[in-house]
Amino acid sequence: MAGVAVSGCRSLLALLGAIFAASDGHAQTGDAVADFYRDKRLNILIGVNVGGGYDLEARLIARFIAAYIPGNPTMVPQNVIGAGGLRMANQLYNVSPKDGTNLGMFPNTLIALQAVGGEGVQYHAERFAWLGTLSTSPITLAVRGSANVRSINDLKNRTISVAASTPGAITYTYPFLANKVVGLNLKIVTGYQGTNEMIIALQRGEVDAVVNSWSSWKSMYPTWPNDGTIDVVLQSDPKAADLAAPSISELAKSADDRALVNLVLAGDQIGKPLAMTPDVPKDRLQAMRVAYERMVKDPDFLATAEKARIEVAPVFGDKLQVIIENVLASSATVKATAKTIIQ
């Protein structure tokens, strides 16, 4: 009996030793992440110009997320503009260190651009380390109130101008898609650098319409949809509950057209997504994902977002990964047609 008791004690001590060793290992892992990030500068690259919805959300995240990252690094937003965000994505994928110190806020058109084999794409979106998006929101076509366009039907026999940046950007592909699928005759005027510049052009009467997300209209110009400054006549799916305009999918004339819309506007499912470079060490990626999830529950963050009229209904990194992989798996026929619109 004594031998059994001694053996039992030894087994218990071995079990306790293993538990303590595992606990110490977790602590060491946590300390390793904190030690790495302590006194570090983390760059958040923003693929569009200053002043728009992407820029606003990226800077909000930069302001709050550091408090939840082990080691409390310094967050530095940087606008890396060019080719509708393509320059930023290529830089993050190919140039930025893959150690967890560089993040990017992506124009969501870049996923579809890769799916169709777009020119200039030098990244694989499925390999980025996705952290999350604050919310999703339909893309809209908003017409200057003085243009007297109150609904999509008013555009069936009219030509109006729409501001855009470059082919490949959502401001270009959205009206192009509307022309093809809905049968509109929108004149796309390229060369504008960012949504803010496009809206100034709208106010000056240089163009008749602007493409922008519904959430951005509500956050940046909340009175405009109701006071006659703009009339929102078209949106994408998933539709906003507080917006009566029809979606492009609803107006599509065939199943093939609807499949085309789903690919070209797939980015609407992922909002304004934030990702890290590929090949980030797993412990750092996990720490950043936890930091993102904790940040979006922070009462101060939520209060600040509400004041800025930024909706917070997050989609987290693991779900973004699935959405992106599904988009990239679209059929070859749909991809071929989509390419004529995206680029």
VOMARSE-283987 format. One line per field, with one value per residue (C-alpha): residue in three letters; chain; x, y, z. Coordinates in nm, 2 decimals. Example, Ala and Ser with C-alpha at 12.3 -4.5 7.8 and 13.67 -1.06 7.14 Angstrom:
2
resn <- ALA  SER
chain <- A  A
c1 <- 1.23  1.37
c2 <- -0.45  -0.11
c3 <- 0.78  0.71
***
This chain:
343
resn <- MET  ALA  GLY  VAL  ALA  VAL  SER  GLY  CYS  ARG  SER  LEU  LEU  ALA  LEU  LEU  GLY  ALA  ILE  PHE  ALA  ALA  SER  ASP  GLY  HIS  ALA  GLN  THR  GLY  ASP  ALA  VAL  ALA  ASP  PHE  TYR  ARG  ASP  LYS  ARG  LEU  ASN  ILE  LEU  ILE  GLY  VAL  ASN  VAL  GLY  GLY  GLY  TYR  ASP  LEU  GLU  ALA  ARG  LEU  ILE  ALA  ARG  PHE  ILE  ALA  ALA  TYR  ILE  PRO  GLY  ASN  PRO  THR  MET  VAL  PRO  GLN  ASN  VAL  ILE  GLY  ALA  GLY  GLY  LEU  ARG  MET  ALA  ASN  GLN  LEU  TYR  ASN  VAL  SER  PRO  LYS  ASP  GLY  THR  ASN  LEU  GLY  MET  PHE  PRO  ASN  THR  LEU  ILE  ALA  LEU  GLN  ALA  VAL  GLY  GLY  GLU  GLY  VAL  GLN  TYR  HIS  ALA  GLU  ARG  PHE  ALA  TRP  LEU  GLY  THR  LEU  SER  THR  SER  PRO  ILE  THR  LEU  ALA  VAL  ARG  GLY  SER  ALA  ASN  VAL  ARG  SER  ILE  ASN  ASP  LEU  LYS  ASN  ARG  THR  ILE  SER  VAL  ALA  ALA  SER  THR  PRO  GLY  ALA  ILE  THR  TYR  THR  TYR  PRO  PHE  LEU  ALA  ASN  LYS  VAL  VAL  GLY  LEU  ASN  LEU  LYS  ILE  VAL  THR  GLY  TYR  GLN  GLY  THR  ASN  GLU  MET  ILE  ILE  ALA  LEU  GLN  ARG  GLY  GLU  VAL  ASP  ALA  VAL  VAL  ASN  SER  TRP  SER  SER  TRP  LYS  SER  MET  TYR  PRO  THR  TRP  PRO  ASN  ASP  GLY  THR  ILE  ASP  VAL  VAL  LEU  GLN  SER  ASP  PRO  LYS  ALA  ALA  ASP  LEU  ALA  ALA  PRO  SER  ILE  SER  GLU  LEU  ALA  LYS  SER  ALA  ASP  ASP  ARG  ALA  LEU  VAL  ASN  LEU  VAL  LEU  ALA  GLY  ASP  GLN  ILE  GLY  LYS  PRO  LEU  ALA  MET  THR  PRO  ASP  VAL  PRO  LYS  ASP  ARG  LEU  GLN  ALA  MET  ARG  VAL  ALA  TYR  GLU  ARG  MET  VAL  LYS  ASP  PRO  ASP  PHE  LEU  ALA  THR  ALA  GLU  LYS  ALA  ARG  ILE  GLU  VAL  ALA  PRO  VAL  PHE  GLY  ASP  LYS  LEU  GLN  VAL  ILE  ILE  GLU  ASN  VAL  LEU  ALA  SER  SER  ALA  THR  VAL  LYS  ALA  THR  ALA  LYS  THR  ILE  ILE  GLN
chain <- A  A  A  A  A  A  A  A  A  A  A  A  A  A  A  A  A  A  A  A  A  A  A  A  A  A  A  A  A  A  A  A  A  A  A  A  A  A  A  A  A  A  A  A  A  A  A  A  A  A  A  A  A  A  A  A  A  A  A  A  A  A  A  A  A  A  A  A  A  A  A  A  A  A  A  A  A  A  A  A  A  A  A  A  A  A  A  A  A  A  A  A  A  A  A  A  A  A  A  A  A  A  A  A  A  A  A  A  A  A  A  A  A  A  A  A  A  A  A  A  A  A  A  A  A  A  A  A  A  A  A  A  A  A  A  A  A  A  A  A  A  A  A  A  A  A  A  A  A  A  A  A  A  A  A  A  A  A  A  A  A  A  A  A  A  A  A  A  A  A  A  A  A  A  A  A  A  A  A  A  A  A  A  A  A  A  A  A  A  A  A  A  A  A  A  A  A  A  A  A  A  A  A  A  A  A  A  A  A  A  A  A  A  A  A  A  A  A  A  A  A  A  A  A  A  A  A  A  A  A  A  A  A  A  A  A  A  A  A  A  A  A  A  A  A  A  A  A  A  A  A  A  A  A  A  A  A  A  A  A  A  A  A  A  A  A  A  A  A  A  A  A  A  A  A  A  A  A  A  A  A  A  A  A  A  A  A  A  A  A  A  A  A  A  A  A  A  A  A  A  A  A  A  A  A  A  A  A  A  A  A  A  A  A  A  A  A  A  A  A  A  A  A  A  A  A  A  A  A  A  A  A  A  A  A  A  A  A  A  A  A  A  A
c1 <- 0.00  0.29  0.44  0.11  0.08  0.44  0.37  0.05  0.23  0.50  0.23  0.06  0.39  0.46  0.12  0.15  0.50  0.36  0.08  0.33  0.56  0.28  0.16  0.52  0.54  0.23  0.37  0.69  0.51  0.31  0.63  0.80  0.52  0.53  0.91  0.90  0.64  0.77  0.91  0.83  0.66  0.38  0.29  -0.07  -0.06  -0.38  -0.43  -0.62  -0.58  -0.64  -1.00  -1.22  -1.39  -1.10  -0.86  -1.10  -1.15  -0.78  -0.68  -0.95  -0.81  -0.45  -0.56  -0.71  -0.56  -0.22  -0.36  -0.45  -0.13  0.13  0.41  0.20  0.38  0.33  0.09  0.17  -0.09  0.07  -0.12  0.03  -0.18  -0.17  -0.36  -0.67  -0.48  -0.27  0.05  -0.01  -0.11  0.20  0.42  0.27  0.31  0.65  0.85  0.73  0.90  0.69  0.75  0.42  0.51  0.32  -0.05  -0.27  -0.62  -0.73  -0.97  -1.19  -1.18  -0.83  -0.97  -1.17  -0.88  -0.66  -0.95  -0.95  -0.57  -0.56  -0.26  -0.01  -0.13  0.18  0.01  -0.20  -0.48  -0.55  -0.19  -0.24  -0.30  -0.65  -0.75  -1.10  -1.33  -1.53  -1.85  -1.98  -2.18  -2.32  -2.16  -2.39  -2.43  -2.53  -2.64  -2.61  -2.96  -2.96  -2.93  -3.29  -3.23  -3.45  -3.44  -3.27  -3.56  -3.46  -3.13  -3.26  -3.27  -3.01  -2.63  -2.47  -2.10  -1.95  -1.62  -1.36  -1.00  -0.85  -0.97  -0.96  -1.09  -1.44  -1.53  -1.46  -1.58  -1.92  -2.05  -1.90  -2.09  -2.41  -2.38  -2.34  -2.58  -2.85  -2.83  -2.74  -2.53  -2.30  -2.00  -1.70  -1.46  -1.12  -0.83  -0.96  -0.74  -0.97  -1.33  -1.28  -1.16  -1.45  -1.70  -1.55  -1.60  -1.96  -2.02  -1.86  -2.08  -1.78  -1.95  -2.31  -2.25  -2.01  -1.96  -1.93  -2.02  -2.35  -2.16  -1.93  -2.21  -2.37  -2.05  -1.90  -2.21  -2.50  -2.75  -2.70  -2.92  -3.22  -3.17  -3.17  -2.79  -2.77  -3.01  -2.89  -3.03  -2.84  -2.67  -2.50  -2.57  -2.61  -2.85  -2.87  -3.19  -3.22  -3.18  -3.46  -3.26  -3.26  -2.94  -2.76  -2.83  -3.20  -3.19  -2.97  -3.14  -3.00  -2.83  -2.50  -2.53  -2.60  -2.29  -2.09  -2.21  -2.13  -1.77  -1.71  -1.87  -1.75  -1.56  -1.89  -1.89  -1.56  -1.60  -1.27  -1.05  -0.73  -0.45  -0.09  0.18  0.20  0.41  0.37  0.48  0.17  0.20  0.21  -0.08  -0.29  -0.20  -0.31  -0.63  -0.71  -0.62  -0.86  -1.14  -1.09  -1.06  -1.40  -1.56  -1.38  -1.65  -1.42  -1.36  -1.74  -1.82  -1.56  -1.68  -2.04  -1.94  -1.76  -2.07  -1.87  -2.08  -1.92  -2.06  -1.73  -1.64  -1.32  -1.02  -1.11  -1.45  -1.28  -1.04  -1.33  -1.50  -1.18  -1.11  -1.47  -1.43  -1.10  -1.27  -1.52  -1.57  -1.33  -1.62  -1.73  -1.37  -1.32  -1.62  -1.54  -1.20  -1.34  -1.51  -1.24  -0.95
c2 <- 0.00  0.23  0.17  0.26  0.58  0.68  0.60  0.81  1.10  1.08  1.08  1.38  1.57  1.49  1.62  1.94  1.99  1.96  2.21  2.46  2.41  2.47  2.78  2.91  2.84  3.05  3.33  3.32  3.33  3.64  3.80  3.73  3.92  4.21  4.22  4.23  4.51  4.72  5.05  4.94  5.15  4.98  5.13  5.12  5.18  5.34  5.27  5.60  5.97  6.16  6.26  5.97  5.70  5.45  5.71  5.80  5.44  5.35  5.65  5.56  5.21  5.34  5.56  5.28  4.94  4.99  4.98  4.61  4.50  4.35  4.60  4.90  4.99  5.33  5.32  5.54  5.58  5.64  5.71  5.52  5.62  5.51  5.29  5.26  5.11  4.87  5.04  4.99  4.62  4.54  4.73  4.54  4.21  4.24  4.52  4.56  4.35  4.03  4.06  4.20  4.57  4.66  4.66  4.78  4.92  4.78  4.92  4.62  4.62  4.46  4.11  4.11  4.26  3.96  3.72  3.84  3.85  4.23  4.41  4.52  4.27  4.15  4.00  3.70  3.83  3.49  3.50  3.83  3.79  3.94  4.11  4.23  4.51  4.75  4.70  4.64  4.89  4.89  5.11  5.37  5.60  5.95  6.22  6.60  6.72  7.00  6.74  6.65  6.27  6.13  5.76  5.51  5.54  5.91  5.78  5.54  5.80  6.05  6.08  6.22  6.24  6.04  6.11  5.83  5.78  5.51  5.19  4.92  5.14  5.10  5.46  5.34  4.98  5.06  5.30  5.08  4.78  4.98  5.07  4.71  4.54  4.80  4.97  5.32  5.57  5.71  5.91  5.82  6.11  5.98  6.15  6.24  6.16  6.02  6.05  6.39  6.55  6.39  6.53  6.88  6.83  6.74  7.05  7.26  7.11  6.96  6.62  6.51  6.20  6.03  5.67  5.63  5.38  5.44  5.44  5.71  5.93  5.89  5.96  6.24  6.42  6.29  6.56  6.54  6.24  6.41  6.78  6.75  6.79  6.43  6.17  5.81  5.61  5.28  5.05  4.72  4.40  4.34  4.63  4.89  4.86  5.24  5.30  5.26  5.26  4.93  4.72  4.65  4.27  4.34  4.52  4.26  4.09  3.74  3.49  3.55  3.92  3.86  3.63  3.90  4.16  3.93  3.91  4.27  4.40  4.12  4.38  4.50  4.18  4.28  4.65  4.83  4.54  4.55  4.30  4.23  4.10  3.73  3.51  3.70  3.48  3.30  3.43  3.79  3.74  3.59  3.88  4.13  3.95  3.95  4.32  4.40  4.20  4.37  4.72  4.70  4.63  4.93  5.17  5.47  5.34  5.28  5.63  5.79  5.58  5.69  6.06  6.01  5.83  5.52  5.20  4.92  4.57  4.39  4.09  3.93  3.79  3.42  3.50  3.75  3.47  3.25  3.53  3.61  3.25  3.21  3.52  3.39  3.06  3.21  3.04  3.11  3.24  3.49  3.60  3.66  3.88  4.06  4.14  4.36  4.57  4.58  4.66
c3 <- 0.00  0.08  -0.26  -0.43  -0.22  -0.32  -0.68  -0.67  -0.51  -0.78  -1.05  -0.90  -0.87  -1.23  -1.34  -1.14  -1.28  -1.64  -1.56  -1.41  -1.71  -1.96  -1.77  -1.76  -2.14  -2.20  -1.99  -2.18  -2.51  -2.39  -2.27  -2.60  -2.79  -2.54  -2.56  -2.94  -2.96  -2.67  -2.81  -3.16  -3.43  -3.61  -3.95  -4.07  -4.45  -4.59  -4.96  -5.03  -4.98  -4.66  -4.57  -4.68  -4.49  -4.52  -4.38  -4.10  -3.99  -4.01  -3.80  -3.54  -3.52  -3.49  -3.20  -2.99  -3.08  -2.93  -2.58  -2.64  -2.81  -2.57  -2.52  -2.62  -2.95  -3.12  -3.42  -3.72  -4.00  -4.35  -4.67  -4.95  -5.25  -5.61  -5.85  -5.63  -5.34  -5.56  -5.47  -5.10  -5.13  -5.34  -5.09  -4.79  -4.96  -5.12  -4.94  -4.58  -4.31  -4.23  -3.86  -3.74  -3.76  -4.08  -4.14  -4.43  -4.46  -4.80  -5.06  -5.09  -5.47  -5.45  -5.38  -5.71  -5.89  -5.80  -5.88  -6.24  -6.28  -6.29  -6.43  -6.16  -5.90  -5.71  -5.40  -5.30  -5.08  -4.92  -4.77  -4.59  -4.21  -4.19  -3.86  -3.92  -4.05  -3.84  -4.05  -4.40  -4.60  -4.95  -5.21  -5.35  -5.65  -5.52  -5.76  -5.69  -5.59  -5.85  -6.12  -6.07  -6.06  -5.78  -5.87  -6.10  -6.34  -6.40  -6.54  -6.80  -7.07  -6.94  -6.94  -6.63  -6.52  -6.23  -6.06  -6.05  -5.97  -6.20  -6.37  -6.10  -5.82  -5.70  -5.81  -6.17  -6.16  -5.99  -6.26  -6.54  -6.39  -6.36  -6.73  -6.83  -6.61  -6.55  -6.89  -6.77  -6.96  -6.70  -6.82  -6.60  -6.54  -6.41  -6.25  -5.90  -5.60  -5.33  -5.23  -5.06  -5.39  -5.58  -5.33  -5.38  -5.75  -5.69  -5.49  -5.76  -6.03  -6.21  -6.20  -6.14  -5.92  -5.68  -5.58  -5.20  -4.93  -4.74  -4.41  -4.53  -4.64  -4.30  -4.11  -4.32  -4.46  -4.25  -4.35  -4.73  -4.81  -4.64  -4.72  -5.10  -5.14  -5.28  -5.40  -5.35  -5.64  -5.64  -5.39  -5.37  -5.17  -4.88  -4.89  -4.60  -4.40  -4.39  -4.76  -5.01  -5.33  -5.53  -5.56  -5.88  -5.83  -5.82  -6.15  -6.32  -6.61  -6.58  -6.34  -6.52  -6.46  -6.09  -6.06  -6.23  -5.98  -5.69  -5.80  -5.90  -5.58  -5.36  -5.16  -5.01  -4.80  -4.63  -4.57  -4.50  -4.40  -4.20  -4.25  -4.17  -4.40  -4.49  -4.27  -3.95  -3.66  -3.52  -3.17  -3.29  -3.53  -3.25  -3.02  -3.29  -3.36  -2.98  -2.97  -3.25  -3.09  -2.76  -2.92  -3.08  -2.74  -2.57  -2.45  -2.53  -2.88  -2.94  -2.81  -3.04  -3.33  -3.27  -3.25  -3.59  -3.72  -3.79  -3.76  -3.56  -3.65  -3.69  -3.91  -3.77  -3.95  -3.97  -4.14  -4.38  -4.48  -4.58  -4.78  -4.96  -5.05  -5.19  -5.41  -5.55  -5.63  -5.87  -6.21  -6.50  -6.71  -6.45  -6.39  -6.76  -6.79  -6.46  -6.59  -6.87  -6.60  -6.33  -6.56
***
